[in-house]
């Protein structure tokens, strides 16, 4: 597995007095193949420096410049997809991903922590059908609407699904989504995203951080190990 850390390119905006601190977005990548289709699977993480930092929601997702919002593969159990690998049909809903071996490794989805599974409590917020995009599909679609306000949230925050160290996350990183692209897809994809989070203590202030991340072209991923971590945050 190759790892590229995408440093904060936008200013960090923090509200309240929470001691939690967002560090950066991190992107990991891995090659996969299913049904003869070669894929690159990107996982996006929010990195934090506190032992109990907890993500509550993600919002204002949007493309930077001419970044593509299409080309994502899905292999989920959406009612109109039925577990077939497709770039035309699918859902970003993690509870509809299906089998952890036959579907999840090849499916694009969004989460506030944890793994894509029926028990994941991530939901889409109303931004998927707003901003001039009155589309009843909400996040039950293969592409991403170009309205710059997309969001998702943990509908049951007491379960601590979005906390570092919880299943599906790491000791420092909270899983935010998986984006599956064709192995030969070289389209530019840089996105901006805002996170709402706190230090995991009940009643603590909520902080907000805005930054960007990139899904590098597969041909460039192999160079990451030679060139060092991309855009490492300077301290």
ZAMARGU-4260 file (C-alpha; in steps of 0.2 Angstrom, whole numbers, plus 5000, padded with zeros to 4 digits):
<rodrens>
0) 5000/5000/5000 | 5006/5017/4995 | 5003/5032/5006 | 5002/5051/5001 | 4999/5064/5014
5) 4989/5079/5008 | 4994/5094/5018 | 4982/5108/5023 | 4981/5120/5009 | 4967/5130/5016
10) 4966/5139/5032 | 4961/5130/5048 | 4946/5137/5056 | 4943/5133/5074 | 4927/5137/5084
15) 4926/5136/5103 | 4939/5130/5115 | 4940/5111/5111 | 4957/5104/5113 | 4955/5093/5098
20) 4966/5097/5083 | 4964/5093/5065 | 4981/5090/5057 | 4978/5086/5039 | 4969/5074/5026
25) 4979/5058/5022 | 4976/5048/5007 | 4981/5029/5005 | 4980/5019/4989 | 4979/5001/4984
30) 4978/4992/4968 | 4963/4980/4965 | 4955/4969/4952 | 4937/4962/4950 | 4929/4955/4935
35) 4944/4959/4924 | 4943/4977/4929 | 4959/4985/4935 | 4956/4998/4949 | 4964/5010/4961
40) 4956/5011/4978 | 4959/5027/4987 | 4954/5029/5006 | 4953/5047/5013 | 4956/5050/5031
45) 4955/5064/5043 | 4971/5065/5054 | 4971/5072/5072 | 4983/5074/5086 | 4972/5070/5101
50) 4968/5052/5109 | 4949/5055/5109 | 4947/5067/5094 | 4930/5063/5086 | 4923/5068/5069
55) 4904/5073/5069 | 4901/5078/5051 | 4909/5082/5034 | 4902/5096/5023 | 4905/5108/5009
60) 4913/5095/4999 | 4917/5102/4982 | 4929/5101/4967 | 4944/5112/4966 | 4946/5120/4948
65) 4941/5108/4934 | 4943/5092/4945 | 4932/5078/4939 | 4916/5073/4949 | 4913/5057/4939
70) 4922/5041/4935 | 4919/5032/4952 | 4916/5013/4952 | 4902/5006/4964 | 4899/4988/4968
75) 4885/4990/4981 | 4868/4983/4985 | 4858/4999/4980 | 4841/4994/4975 | 4845/4998/4957
80) 4862/4991/4956 | 4862/4973/4965 | 4880/4971/4968 | 4886/4974/4950 | 4902/4984/4947
85) 4896/5000/4938 | 4901/5018/4935 | 4883/5022/4930 | 4873/5016/4945 | 4877/5015/4964
90) 4876/5024/4980 | 4888/5032/4992 | 4878/5025/5007 | 4890/5014/5017 | 4876/5004/5024
95) 4872/4997/5007 | 4889/4991/5002 | 4886/4973/5005 | 4899/4959/5007 | 4915/4964/5015
100) 4924/4953/5003 | 4914/4953/4986 | 4908/4971/4987 | 4917/4983/4999 | 4935/4982/4992
105) 4928/4988/4975 | 4915/5000/4981 | 4915/5019/4982 | 4907/5026/4998 | 4907/5040/5011
110) 4908/5037/5030 | 4910/5047/5047 | 4922/5034/5054 | 4921/5015/5054 | 4919/5003/5039
115) 4905/5002/5026 | 4893/4990/5034 | 4874/4989/5038 | 4878/4995/5055 | 4887/5011/5050
120) 4876/5026/5055 | 4883/5039/5042 | 4869/5048/5033 | 4868/5061/5019 | 4863/5078/5024
125) 4851/5088/5013 | 4865/5097/5003 | 4864/5082/4991 | 4847/5089/4984 | 4850/5108/4987
130) 4860/5121/4978 | 4851/5120/4962 | 4853/5101/4962 | 4835/5096/4965 | 4838/5077/4962
135) 4828/5065/4972 | 4842/5052/4972 | 4851/5061/4985 | 4867/5051/4987 | 4860/5036/4978
140) 4870/5040/4963 | 4887/5035/4955 | 4894/5053/4953 | 4895/5068/4964 | 4884/5083/4962
145) 4893/5099/4957 | 4886/5111/4970 | 4901/5113/4982 | 4890/5109/4997 | 4889/5090/4999
150) 4889/5083/5016 | 4887/5068/5027 | 4886/5065/5046 | 4885/5052/5060 | 4867/5051/5064
155) 4871/5043/5081 | 4886/5052/5088 | 4886/5044/5105 | 4892/5028/5097 | 4909/5036/5094
160) 4910/5029/5076 | 4920/5045/5071 | 4933/5044/5085 | 4951/5040/5082 | 4956/5022/5088
165) 4938/5015/5085 | 4936/5000/5073 | 4938/5005/5055 | 4949/5020/5060 | 4967/5021/5066
170) 4975/5028/5082 | 4977/5045/5073 | 4965/5044/5058 | 4946/5044/5055 | 4940/5036/5039
175) 4930/5048/5028 | 4927/5039/5012 | 4933/5027/4999 | 4935/5032/4981 | 4937/5018/4967
180) 4944/5023/4950 | 4950/5014/4935 | 4968/5010/4936 | 4971/5020/4920 | 4961/5035/4925
185) 4972/5050/4925 | 4959/5064/4928 | 4964/5078/4940 | 4954/5076/4956 | 4957/5089/4970
190) 4943/5092/4983 | 4939/5104/4997 | 4931/5098/5013 | 4926/5104/5030 | 4925/5094/5045
195) 4916/5097/5062 | 4924/5088/5076 | 4927/5089/5095 | 4938/5081/5108 | 4926/5067/5112
200) 4921/5074/5128 | 4902/5075/5130 | 4897/5094/5129 | 4914/5100/5123 | 4914/5113/5110
205) 4914/5109/5091 | 4928/5114/5080 | 4928/5116/5061 | 4943/5113/5049 | 4943/5116/5030
210) 4957/5109/5019 | 4959/5100/5003 | 4965/5082/4997 | 4969/5075/4980 | 4967/5058/4972
215) 4983/5057/4962 | 4983/5049/4945 | 4988/5031/4946 | 5004/5034/4936 | 5009/5046/4949
220) 5005/5036/4964 | 5020/5024/4961 | 5032/5040/4962 | 5026/5044/4979 | 5038/5032/4987
225) 5053/5039/4978 | 5048/5058/4980 | 5043/5057/4998 | 5026/5061/5006 | 5017/5073/4995
230) 5014/5090/5002 | 5019/5085/5020 | 5013/5098/5032 | 5027/5109/5038 | 5029/5112/5056
</rodrens>
